[in-house]
Amino acid sequence: MTDVIPLHRLAFALLPVVLVLALMIRWSLGFRAALIGVIRMLLQLSLVGYLLGFIFSTDTSLVVIGVFTAMLVAASWISLRSIPRDRARNFQFAFLAILLGAGSTFLVMTQIVLGLDPWFAPRVFIPLAGMTLSSSMNSVSLAAERYYAEFERGSSDTQAREVALKAAFIPITNSLYAVGIVSIPGMMTGQVLAGVSPLIAARYQIMVMCMIFGSAGLSAALFLWLIGRSGNDSQRSEESKIA
């Protein structure tokens, strides 16, 4: 399926978005964050469409590494959006957790499972990096939010970390149960629409699901472990009491 969606028809995709925003306004749910998110999505995807054209044509590994680094920094910062009060202090933990958790998983998938040649093949490296970093970012974000929520309720560090890790695993575990039954994931759908055999597409999707699960779990666990090792628990406890 290679038809290009005309812009005037693509505009109709915004109809359900407008409806949801209207409901948020009606129910006073604070629609500004969602509206900003939609606007950013439109701008960022439009920009990345042009940017990827350049990246995919490059034969220099430094360009690919530079893009990956920028994505890593952005993912680490965005992952702490749920805890703005401690965002700057915890950035180092999020960065290291995502680097190790997502990075190790990503290397296994691209260099061993796929055997990329060259190892930085942009058309594969960048999209898969986005999937991996995104899953780690979301899991760290959930873990951080739940950890601080439990801490403010008076839970010990160990209890807070256990609850936070369980919360971080909920979305990815649900996706493992639902894949192939409730949903056909984006990568598999794209390959099938492009004419690839469903059996071959399933192999790639299995790899992607393992990559997402591994990166999300490792990153969340590493982040919570780093928090526990930071030695700032008493200070955080005092701050939460003051707040």
N, C-alpha and C positions, 0 to 999 in steps of 0.2 A: 504494500500500500504506500504509494509515493505521492499522492495528491497533496498539494500545498494548500493549507487553509487560508482563504482570502481574509484580509484584515476586517472587512465589513461583517463577515460571518464569525470571526473570532470574537468580535465585540459582544456577541450574544452570550459568550461564556461568562460575562460579568453579571448577567441577570441574577443568578442565584446568590452571587456575592453581594449585590445591592440589596437583595431581599433579606439576607442575614444581617447586614449592617442596619437595615431599617428596624429589624426586630430588636437588635441590641440597643438602638436609640429608644425604641418604645418601652423597653424594660429597664432602661437606665443601667446598662451593664458596662458602661465605659467603652464606647465604640472607638475611641481615638487610637488606641493601640492597634486594634484590628485594621482600622482604616490606613494607618501608617504602614502596617505590615503589607497590606495589599498594594499600596503605592510603591513601596520598596521592592516588592516582588516583581511588579511590572517593569520598573526601571532596571533592576538588577538582571533579570532574565533577558531584557532587550540588549543591555550592555554586554552580557556574557556571550550572547549569540555572535556579536561582532568579535569579541575578544578571543573566543575559542577558534574562530576561523584562522586567526594568526597563530595561536598556540599549536593547533593541530598540524600546521604546516612547518613547524620548526624542527630542526634536526640537532638542536643544542640542548643538552641535558640541564644546563644551568637555568634555562628559561623554565623548564618543567619543575625543577627543584624550587625555584623562586615562587612559582605559583602555588606549589604545595605548601611552602612555608607560610605564605600569606593566608591561605585557607586554614592552616593550623592555628595561627594566631587569632584569626577571626572566630573560629569555632571555640577556642579556649575562652575568649572574652564573652561571647554570646551565651555560652553555657552557664555563666554566673549571673545572668540577667535576673534570675529569681531571687538573688540575695544581694541587692545593690549595696547594702551597708558594709559587707565584707568583700566586695568584689575585687578591689585592688590587691588586698592582702592574699586572697585565695587564687589570684590569677596564676601564680607560679605553680600551684598544685594542679590546677586544671590543665595548664599547658603540659606539664610533665606527664600527667595521667593519660591525656589524649595522645601525646607523642608516643609513649610506650605502648599503651593499649591498642590504639588504632594503628600505629606505625608497624608494630610487630605482626599484627594480623594481616595488614595490607601487604607487607613484604612476602609473607607466605603465599598469599593468593596470587600476586602478580608474578613473582619470581619462580615459585615452585609449581603451583597448580597450573597457571597459564603459560609460564615460561616465556615472558615477553622478550621479543627481539626486535629492536634494542630494548634494554631493560626499562627505559623511560618512555616507550612508545606513547606519545601524547593522547592519541584517540582512545586508548584503553586506560592509561595511567590516571589521567585527570578525572574522568567520570567516576571511576571506581574509588579514587581518593575522596571525591565528594560524598559518595555513599558511606564510606567508612567513617570519615570525620563527622558526618552528620549524625550517624547513629551514636558515636561516642559523645558528641556534644549534647544530645538529648538525654542520654543516660546520666551524664555528669550533672546536668541541670536538675533532673528529677532527684538525684541523690543529694545534691546540695540543698535543695529546697526542703526536702523531708528531714535531712539531718538537723538543720537549724530549727525547724518546727518542733522536732522532738526535743531538742536541747532546751528550747524555751519553755517546754512543758515540764522540765525538770528531770528528763531522762539522763542516765549516765552516758558517757561517751560511747561505751560498748553497745548499749541498748539503742542509742540513736543511730549508730552505724548499721546495726542489724536491720532496723526498720527501714532505713534509707536504701540499703542495698536491695531489699525485697521490693520496694517501690520502684526502683530503677529497672528491675527485671520484668515488671508487669507488662509494659507495652510490647517489648520484643518477644516475650513468651507467648502473649496473645497472638502475635503475628505468626509464630511458628505453628500454633494450633490452627489458625485460619487459612494459611497459605494453601492454595490448591482446592480448598473447599468453599470458603467464603470469598476469597479474593485470588485473582491471578496477578502477581506483582508486575510492576511497571517494566522491568527489564525483559521478562518473559513475554509480556504482552507486546512490547516493541519488536522483539525478534519474530514473533509469530506473524505480526502485521507486515513485517518486512519479507515474509516468505520462508523463514527458517523452520525446519522440522520441529514440531512441538517437543519431541523427545530430546533433541539437541538443546533446545531452549531451556528445557527442564534442568539439564546438567549445569548450565550457566547460572540458573536461578538458585540451584542448590548451593553452588559456590558462594553466591551473593548472600544468601541467608546465613550461611555459616560465618561469612566475613562480618556481617552486621551483628550477629549474636555475639561472636567472639570479641569484637572491638568494643561493643557496648558494655558487656560484662566486665572485661578487663579494665576498661577506663574508669567505670564507676567504682570498682573495688580498689583500684590504685588511688583514686582521688580520696576516698574515705580513709584509706590507710594513711595517706600523707597528712590528712587533717589530724588524725589521731596521733601522729608522730610529731606534729608541729610544736607541741608544748604550749599552745595558746588557749587551751581549753578553759582554764580558769578565767582568763581575760574575756573570752567570749561569753562565759557564764555571767560575768559581772555586767557586760554590755547588754546582754539580753534582759537582765533584771532592771537596768536603768531605763531601757527602751520600753 
